[in-house]
Amino acid sequence: MNTQKLRIAIAQINAKVGDICANTAKIKEFVKQAEKQGSDMVCFPELAICGYPPEDLLLKNKFIKANISALKSIAKSSGDIVAIVGFVDKKGSNLYNAAALIHNKKIKAVYHKAFLPNYGVFDEKRYFSAGKESLVFKIANVNFGVNICEDIWRKDGPLSFQAKAGAGLIININASPYYMAKGKVRENLLKKQAKLNKVFIVYNNLVGGQDELVFDGQSIIIDNKGKVMLRAQSFVEELRLMDLDVPYAKNKKQHLVIKKNITNSKPDLKNPEKKILNSTEEVYQALTLGLRDYVKKNNFKKVIVGLSGGIDSSLAAALAVDALGADNVRGVFMPSKYSSKLSRDDAYKLAKNLNIYIETIPINDIFDVYLSELKKSFKKRAADITEENLQARIRGNILMSLSNKFGYLVLTTGNKSEVSCGYCTLYGDMAGGFSIIKDVPKILVYKLARFRNKISKAVVIPESVINKEPTAELKPNQKDSDSLPRYELLDAILKKYVEEDKSLSEITSLGFNARVVSRVISLVDKSEYKRRQSAPGIKITPRAFGRDRRMPITNGFKG
């Protein structure tokens, strides 16, 4: 069988939503780099010009015009290389999630995304119209198709029509957000589609953090037998090139023939194999990238963390140092009369290990003033959770005051298990700008802490922090287990109820105690109003609060 050698470049870029000028400059630079290395084609992620997801920016006409103007600018600067660039197209009153095919200073063709996802974090039908055509192009002796993200997930989608029309190569551009093990899910799908349709697939995915979402890259090239030929790095912006021997095009009609000179005289390629991350390492890198991009893309320089000596704040601080550098992380220990010496020692030991600045601001005197002023209003009622929450709110006020004074971003440190059950204080430990481990279940918190120590030359998160029983230290001898089931049990129930939408009866049928499950469900449902007011946090599970799981606050449905 005759084959045509093509050098394909994947530009796995980190685009910032709304920063059309910077994104455009980056695209132009990557096009130049790809052409310099002898690439015949280079592809960019979905909506690369405007960033993904642009959400209601798409309702601004000025935004749409700026993105189209940027596309024309990219075209004018292009050379003999074929570039496939994601952008927002407008025809009449309709907007389209689109891919432009650019060659020799001209926009040669535009493909409109056919299948618009409208589940989980996706809301594309709110903004876009669906494309109707499955386009096939020809370059040299190869027919190829271009489609976008969701299009390739459908068995009866554009890929199958393009393959039937003679395409031997499919370029699929994406903005597919990360959750644990999603890379493997994508890879299995692509292998299946490549074998079924007998096509080479070039899958380019966006990389970088955008609010709650992290895009992991993990772009991939698969041959027409379903074999992986190239894997791009996870969570890193890069340009990867691959020489493909694609079978000659069948004699079928194409929408466009690109007259490009293909030469075999190209610079040698080096494609070192990239490490495949295990699940814990993958999550750690996702959290680090998500935090780094949130801080930098929102023009912060430093973050501040309330260090309690506990596992959650310790992990948050370690992630912050890895994302931003020790000089950009500040810790504050805010002891009350219930804080133990061990907590102080652990907080300071962690700060020393991370080489970050830490200070102590006691809250006892402030707490006493509050109690004195409230004594008359409380009418001699016994102390209860009110006094516990008051301590957390004092700490929240201190952190926010330091944030206001010095311009730090406050990182909140609640994990998914606590946030699910409302085991957190509104305007207290929930106060802050970014909730770094909001979607991380407690048991995974421990795994990530141990992983962080494993990759260090010395212990960073003290073993005493990892081994101690969790406590909020808001009253004498307090333990998390006083208010919640043990975390191994709690996380298992939460996974079924929050992530899989199982009912009380379905969960108890799996062997869980009905009374415990009922209590957990009640805690989750009653805490929706808290979560609605919480800081954004990085999605790392298939179903995160807010973006994925959207429940009414006022809700009479049980179980």
Secondary structure, 3 states (H helix, E strand, C coil): CCEEEEEEEEEECCCCCCCHHHHHHHHHHHHHHHHHCCCCEEECCCCCCCCCCCHHHHHCHHHHHHHHHHHHHHHHCCCCCEEEEEEEEEECCEEEEEEEEEECCEEEEEEECCCCCCCCCCCHHHCCCCCCCCCEEEECCEEEEEEEHHHHHCCCCHHHHHHHCCCCEEEEEECCECCCCHHHHHHHHHHHHHHHHCCEEEEEECEEEECCEEEEECCEEECCCCCEEEECCECCCEEEEEEEEEECCCCCCCCEEECCCCCCCCCCCCCCCCCCCCHHHHHHHHHHHHHHHHHHHCCCCCEEEECCCCHHHHHHHHHHHHHHCHHHEEEEECCCCCCCHHHHHHHHHHHHHHCCEEEECCCHHHHHHHHHHHHHHHCCCCCCHHHHHHHHHHHHHHHHHHHHHHCCEEEECCCHHHHHHCCCCCCCCCCCCEECCCCCCHHHHHHHHHHHHHCCCCCCCCHHHHHCCCCCCCCCCCCHHHCCCCHHHHHHHHHHHHHCCCCHHHHHCCCCCHHHHHHHHHHHHHCHHHHHCCCCECCCCCCCECCCECCCCCCCCCC
